[in-house]
Structures are given as structure tokens and as C-alpha cells.
Amino acid sequence: MAIAATADRFPADPSANVPELAPERPVVWPARTYRKLANGLEVVLVESHTIPKFTGELYVRSGNANVAKTAPGLAEITATVVRTGTEARTSRQIEEDLRRMGADIGTSAGADTSAIAFNGLTEFSSELLKLVAELAQQASFPEEEFERERRQTIEGLRIERTTPSFLANERFRRILFGAHPYAIIAPTEAQVNAYRLEQLPEFYRTHYRPGNALFIAVGDFSAPQMMEQIDRTFASWKPAEVPAAPTAPLPELRGRSVHLVHLPGAVQAQVLIGNHAITRKHPDWLRLALANSMYGGAFNSRLIMNIREQKGYTYSPRSGVHALRQHGYFSVHAAVRNEVVAATLTEMFYELDRMRSLPVGEDELADARNYLSGVFSLGLATQDGLAGQLSNVYLNQLPEDYLETFRQRIRPLTAGDVLIAARKYFDSPNDQIVVVGDREQIADQAKLFGPVTEYDAKPE
């Protein structure tokens, strides 16, 4: 039987019955314990008794940038093979021990850090910490595991080199960073084939040192007791001098330039634009984060409303501010149909220039402040989220009260602050433009935005 739609069931203006937002609730911060052990290891602990687990990460402040000039990607494969065996345990034994403890361990490396992430039941904390300490100090680097990871790395690279987003990011970073190690985001197949097994333990012995490390744990434990466990477990980790990460001056990029990466037969194009920006330690960071959320960093941002909702050029355009340890950069990206490459770039620059020219409205500003504050608060709701926020503070050497005062520092930001950040860091006149796609389909559109340099999809 059909049910009649009545005015009571379906009001003409649904928004009329939407209640106003409640006042922002305060964040109650758990106590934080910090200590530097005798061997130099920094330890940060936060009690969280919501579930009987604990989670954390052991960070080493060295990554792919440290070896980009000699063996690109070596830190990443080193971290992966660290996970596969120690002097006391084979890979199979590690897996069996983790299953018995109901725990998990993962290893990874990025540009500036390598990491051993862990989580498990608190009742097995002593055993799990012992395993983490073994991986940090006594990794055995089995040759068969090294060869397996080498093969998987090569297969992954072959797939990535057919992926427009990877090719765009690779070219963009080379343009933006030039001779700096940050220019290299992945090795070539030939470079991976040139890896030697002895390079992995050499990097490990040089960089996996307690004075170069940070241990963060959040969970259902007593901080004093956990600190004692960590001190006992990691006391044997021997300190040593660690070489500083290499650096190089960044290229001066004046005027817009277009870099077209030819991917034959591509049915759509990847568009990426951007410029140098700042790190998290810069006093303008929050201004820029707020401006970015309004431009293209949030789902209701100007960029998304324009080229997704109104124009229908793409499903998920986004902008972001990327903070590495030595430098930062701003980028805007979208995957679009071949025929709308020029139209997409036009709208990207239109919205950038509008942010640089006119103050934002108060309603839009309030929405953006609420968004940043809300996302920040959601990130503290889990053990993983809180550990991640703490890592931002200590890896980037931010003020001790950075998290506690975050929302208080977001609220006073004005339209003038957003305008200052947009004019300084949305460098529209000097943006570098990367377009990946079929040359025949996109070349004429690309040249409308500046002098074009063409590349193929093969690595240099």
C-alpha cells in the first residue's frame, strides 16, 4: 500500500529543523611522560585506558633522503628486511610469536624517517617490547628475504611506471627540488638491481642508533612501569654518532613552466601544479593550513565545489601542504578527461588567484576553522591517532604545548591571515605544472600555460 507524503513527514525546507551546532567541547589531555634514556633514546608515553591494548612506534630520524644520492630507496628496503629476522628469531618465529601475543609489527621508511610500528595486548607488553628492541638492534638480514623484497620492489616499480599519479609526482619532485635528495621519490629498476645485501646492515648500523631515535607509546599501562620496562629493554642499545642528512640548495623557479610526461594511450590525464612552501616549524604553518583547507584541502573547499560539483571535470581534486624535515611544498592535483586539461588548469589558477586577491568571507572562514579543529579532535580519539599527533610534535621539534594549544591558535585566525598565507605560499605566477597523459591528446592544451618540456615515462 502506498504511503502518502505529507508536509509533516517531508517539510519543504529540511534545514529549518536542523539544530544549531553545540558549543565545542574541551579536549581533556591525558598526562604525558617524557624522558631521554642514558643512551640518548627519547621516550614519550601517554596513558589511555579505553581498551586493554597499547600502540606505538619506534622512529629513526633517517630515511631515503640520507642515501638518495648513493642508493635511492635503500632505507625503505632496509626497513622491510629488518622485519624478517633477528639474531634470535627467524621470520616464521616472529610471525608465530606475534600471533601468540595477539600483536602486530610493521616497518616502513619515508624521506626523513624509518619506523617500527607495533600494537598489542598490554599483558604481553614485555614480550612485544623485547621483539621491537631485537628488530632495532639485532636484525639479521637474511639473504633470501632480501632477494624476495628486491623482486617485489622491482615488480612494484614496473606497475608504478604505468600509473599517471606516480609519474606526475616523480616529475614534480625532480623539478621542485633539483639536486636536493627530496627530488628522488623512488629508485629505478637498475638501481634496485644494483643493491648489495651488505648495504642494508651498513645503513642499519649507521642510522639505527638510540640517539637518533624516538619511542612513542599510547595505551593501557602505567607510565612509570612502562618507562622502567623500556629502560631495561633498550639499555643495551649502543649509542654512536650518526651522519647528518645531506642537503643542497633548491632551484629558483621563476615563471610558469609546463612539464608534459608522455604516456601513450592514456585515456585521461593527471594534472599537478605547485611550488615551494614551508615546514611545520614555520610560524605561518597554521595560517597556510587554514588557507589550504579553504582552497582544496577539505571536501567543501572552493576547488572541489568548482571543478567537481559545478564543472564535473574530476571526481577527487585536492590540494595539500607537504612538510618534510628540511623543506615543504604546496601542490594541487586532479585526474581529468583528456579534453578538459586546459579547462581544469584554468579553474585551478582562477581559484588560486581569487584566494590571493580577495579576503574570504566570515562564514567560509568559520567553517574552515571548525573543520580544522574538528579533524584535529577526531585524530585524538584513538590510540593510533594520538600517537600520530605526538610524533608530529617530537619529530618536527614543535613546542611542547603544540597539541594542547592547537585549537586556541586556530580560532583567532582571520581573513587577513588567510590572505597573507595565500599571497606568500600559493605562488600562482611561478607554479610548476606537470601533466601526464597521451601527447596527442593534451599537448596543445598544455602549451597554453607556459613553455613545455616533454619527457617519456621511462626513469632518468
Buried (B, 14 or more C-beta within 10 A) or exposed (E): EEEEEEEEEEEEEEEEEEEEEEEEEEBEEBEBBEBEBEBBBBBBBBBBEEEEBBBBBBBBBBBBBBBBEEBBBBBBBBBBBBBBBBEEBBBEEBEEBBEEBEBEBEBBBBBBBBBBBBBBBBEBBEBBBBBBBBBBBBBBBBEEBBEBBBEEBBEEBEEBBEBBEBBBBBBBBBBBBBEBBBBBBBBBBEBBEEBEBEBBBBBBEBBBBBBBBBBBBBBBBEBEEBBEBBBEBBEEBEBBEBEEBBBBEBBEBEEBBBBBBBBEEBEBBBBBBBBBBBBBEBEBBBBBBBBBBBBBBBEEBBBBBBBBEEBEBBEEBBBBBBBBBBBBBBBBBBBBBBEBBBBBBBBBBBBBBBBBEEEBEEEBBEBBBBBBBEEBBEBBEBBBBBBBBBBBBBBBEBEEEBBEEBBEEBEEBBBEBBBBBBBBBBBBEEBBBBBBBBBEBBBEBBEEBBEBEEBEBEBE
